Amino acid sequence: MLELLAAEDIENSPFPHAVKNNILPRELFEKLKADFPSQEDFGNNATYHGGRRDIRKGDKVFEAFVNKTPTWREFFDKVNSPEFLNYHLALFSEYFNKNDIDFRGKFSDSYTYKSLVSKIFGRLGLDKLYEVLLDLRSKVAGNPYYVEFSLFQSKGGYRREIHTDNRHKILVFLIYFDEKRPGAGGDFEMYEYSDNSRTVFDRFPNVGDMKKFASVMPDNNNGVVVLNTNNAYHGVSKFSNIDHWRSTCYISICSKKKFWKGQEGELF
């Protein structure tokens, strides 16, 4: 079983998270880095967020890549498994129990909670009704959980505003495959409200209300893990190096229903 995290790695304030050097065994990391997707593997995939492109689970391009690359096939199969999911969620059981959150679920090899039906309900302004229907369907199906997995690259112009991830995402992992580049930007930044007495959290908060408490410069085999609570605020500083693609692996343990409740300004 692949274990990326241990209980002693986790910091619980202001939200559960971990920053870990050498998150992967050195030999495994070196093999994965050597076989990271090439420019040809990414093909003509469009960039977004100012300068990011990816291949991800569920895409034909991704499936073609892992099927020809044994190191990534093996790594992906270990991540995309009930053993990986259950082990890492259990590390946060104390938080879930303290906040009366039922985190027990059934592994599903699905790759999305989106559907044509959800888009139709959204266009009709019936997001809340769709949420209720999805909750009912999830209960009948044993509350299915799944793993999102993508390999992405970013370059000049890429940035992310302060936010929490989509509310169906439970636990998020980032693994960097690039040398440290001081001054290039693209740092992973974590935030909290300056007023720590708040009990209501917007998904996209007012920048003036926030203060940064940690900044992680991407470096080879550095990892960041975030429990995607309602106050798990993070962003990425603008990447200013226009000539270099920075490589990253993104993993997310997700629920088929919206896992986190009660956040204001959410996008379902």
C-alpha positions in Angstrom: 0.0 0.0 0.0 1.2 3.5 -0.8 1.4 5.8 2.3 2.1 9.4 1.5 1.4 10.8 4.9 1.7 9.8 8.6 -0.2 11.2 11.6 2.9 13.1 12.9 3.1 15.0 9.6 -0.2 16.8 10.1 -0.6 20.3 11.4 -4.1 21.0 12.6 -4.2 24.8 12.8 -5.8 26.8 11.3 -7.0 23.7 9.3 -5.5 20.3 8.9 -2.6 20.2 6.4 0.9 18.9 5.9 4.0 20.1 4.1 6.4 17.2 3.5 9.8 17.0 2.0 10.5 13.7 0.2 6.9 12.7 0.2 7.7 9.8 -2.1 10.5 7.2 -1.7 13.5 8.6 -3.5 13.8 5.8 -6.1 10.1 6.0 -6.9 10.3 9.7 -7.3 13.2 9.6 -9.7 11.5 7.0 -11.9 8.3 9.0 -12.0 10.1 12.2 -12.8 12.1 10.6 -15.6 8.9 9.4 -17.1 6.8 12.5 -16.5 4.6 13.3 -19.6 6.5 14.9 -22.5 5.3 17.9 -24.6 4.0 15.4 -27.1 1.9 13.6 -24.3 0.2 16.9 -23.4 -0.4 17.5 -27.1 -2.6 20.5 -27.9 -4.4 20.6 -24.5 -5.6 24.1 -23.9 -4.2 26.1 -21.0 -6.3 27.7 -18.3 -5.9 29.9 -15.1 -3.4 32.0 -17.1 -0.9 29.2 -18.0 -1.8 25.6 -16.8 -2.4 22.5 -18.8 -3.1 18.9 -17.7 -3.9 15.3 -18.6 -6.3 13.6 -16.1 -8.0 10.4 -15.1 -10.9 9.8 -17.5 -9.2 11.4 -20.5 -8.2 9.3 -23.5 -4.8 11.1 -23.5 -4.2 10.2 -19.9 -5.2 6.6 -20.4 -2.8 6.4 -23.4 0.0 7.8 -21.4 -0.3 5.5 -18.4 -0.8 2.5 -20.6 2.6 3.1 -22.3 4.4 4.1 -19.1 4.7 1.3 -16.5 6.0 3.5 -13.7 3.0 5.9 -13.8 0.6 3.0 -14.4 1.7 1.3 -11.2 1.7 4.5 -9.2 -1.7 5.5 -10.5 -3.2 2.1 -9.7 -1.9 2.3 -6.1 -3.4 5.7 -5.7 -6.7 4.8 -7.4 -7.6 2.2 -4.8 -9.7 1.7 -1.7 -6.5 1.0 0.3 -5.1 4.4 -0.5 -8.4 6.2 0.1 -9.2 4.5 3.4 -5.7 4.8 4.9 -5.4 8.6 4.3 -8.9 9.4 5.3 -8.5 7.5 8.6 -5.5 9.9 9.4 -8.1 12.6 9.8 -10.7 10.6 11.7 -10.3 12.6 14.9 -11.2 15.8 13.0 -14.2 14.1 11.3 -15.5 12.7 14.6 -15.0 16.0 16.4 -17.1 17.8 13.8 -19.7 15.0 13.5 -18.8 14.2 9.9 -19.5 10.7 8.5 -16.5 10.0 6.4 -17.1 6.2 5.9 -17.8 5.4 2.3 -17.5 2.9 -0.4 -14.7 3.2 -3.0 -15.9 3.7 -6.6 -13.7 3.8 -9.7 -15.6 6.8 -11.0 -13.8 10.0 -12.0 -16.4 12.7 -11.8 -19.4 13.9 -9.8 -20.5 16.1 -12.7 -23.1 15.0 -15.2 -25.3 16.3 -17.9 -28.2 16.2 -15.4 -26.2 18.5 -13.0 -25.6 21.0 -15.8 -29.3 21.1 -16.7 -30.3 21.6 -13.0 -27.7 24.3 -12.7 -29.0 26.2 -15.8 -32.5 26.0 -14.3 -31.3 27.4 -11.0 -32.1 24.2 -9.2 -28.7 23.5 -7.7 -30.1 22.8 -4.2 -32.7 20.3 -5.5 -29.9 18.5 -7.4 -27.9 18.5 -4.2 -30.7 16.7 -2.4 -31.2 14.2 -5.2 -27.4 13.5 -5.2 -27.4 12.9 -1.4 -30.2 10.4 -1.7 -28.6 8.6 -4.6 -25.3 8.5 -2.7 -27.0 7.0 0.4 -28.6 4.2 -1.8 -25.2 3.5 -3.4 -23.3 3.3 0.0 -21.8 6.9 -0.2 -19.3 6.3 -3.0 -15.9 7.9 -2.8 -13.4 8.1 -5.7 -10.0 9.5 -6.6 -9.2 12.3 -9.0 -5.8 12.2 -10.5 -4.1 14.6 -12.9 -0.6 15.5 -14.1 -0.2 19.2 -14.9 2.3 21.7 -16.0 2.3 25.5 -15.4 4.3 28.4 -16.7 4.3 32.2 -17.0 1.0 33.8 -16.1 -0.4 30.9 -14.1 -1.9 31.9 -10.7 -4.8 31.0 -8.4 -6.8 33.3 -6.3 -7.4 32.6 -2.6 -10.1 29.9 -2.4 -11.1 26.5 -1.1 -11.5 23.6 -3.6 -14.8 22.3 -4.8 -16.9 21.0 -2.0 -17.0 17.4 -3.1 -13.2 17.2 -2.6 -12.2 15.9 0.8 -8.4 15.6 0.8 -6.0 17.1 -1.7 -2.3 16.2 -2.5 0.2 18.1 -4.6 3.6 16.5 -5.5 6.2 18.7 -7.3 8.5 17.4 -10.0 10.8 20.5 -10.5 13.9 22.2 -9.1 13.5 25.1 -6.7 13.4 28.4 -8.6 13.6 31.3 -6.2 11.8 34.4 -7.4 9.9 32.6 -10.2 6.6 32.6 -8.3 4.1 29.8 -8.4 4.4 29.2 -4.7 1.6 27.4 -2.9 0.3 29.8 -0.3 -2.0 29.1 2.7 -4.3 31.7 4.3 -6.6 32.3 7.3 -8.9 35.1 8.1 -7.3 38.0 10.0 -10.4 37.8 12.3 -10.1 34.3 13.7 -13.5 34.5 15.4 -15.3 33.9 12.1 -17.7 31.0 11.8 -19.0 31.6 8.3 -16.6 31.1 5.4 -16.9 32.2 1.8 -15.4 29.9 -0.8 -13.7 32.9 -2.5 -13.0 35.4 0.4 -12.2 39.1 0.2 -8.4 39.3 -0.1 -8.3 42.2 2.4 -9.7 40.0 5.1 -7.0 37.3 4.8 -3.5 36.8 6.1 -0.9 34.4 4.8 0.5 31.9 7.3 2.6 29.6 5.1 4.2 29.6 1.7 5.7 26.5 0.0 8.2 26.9 -2.9 7.8 24.0 -5.3 10.9 21.7 -5.2 11.7 18.2 -6.2 9.6 15.7 -4.2 8.0 18.3 -2.0 4.4 17.5 -1.1 1.5 19.5 0.2 -1.6 17.9 1.6 -4.8 19.8 2.6 -8.0 18.6 4.2 -10.4 20.7 2.2 -12.4 22.1 5.1 -14.6 25.2 4.8 -11.6 27.3 5.9 -8.8 25.5 4.0 -7.8 28.7 2.1 -5.0 28.5 -0.4 -3.8 30.1 -3.6 -0.8 30.1 -6.0 1.3 33.2 -6.5 1.8 34.4 -10.1 4.3 32.3 -12.0 6.6 34.7 -13.8 9.0 32.4 -15.6 7.5 32.3 -19.1 10.0 29.8 -20.7 9.7 26.9 -18.3 6.9 24.4 -17.6 6.7 23.3 -13.9 5.5 19.8 -13.4 3.1 18.6 -10.7 1.0 15.6 -9.8 -2.5 16.4 -8.3 -4.5 13.9 -6.4 -7.8 14.4 -4.7 -10.0 12.1 -2.7 -13.6 13.0 -3.5 -17.2 12.2 -2.6 -19.9 11.6 -5.2 -22.0 14.1 -3.1 -21.0 17.5 -1.7 -19.0 16.5 1.4 -18.6 19.9 3.1 -21.8 21.7 4.1 -22.6 25.3 5.0 -20.0 27.3 3.0 -21.2 30.7 1.6 -20.6 31.6 -2.0 -19.9 28.1 -3.0 -19.9 26.8 -6.6 -21.5 23.4 -6.8 
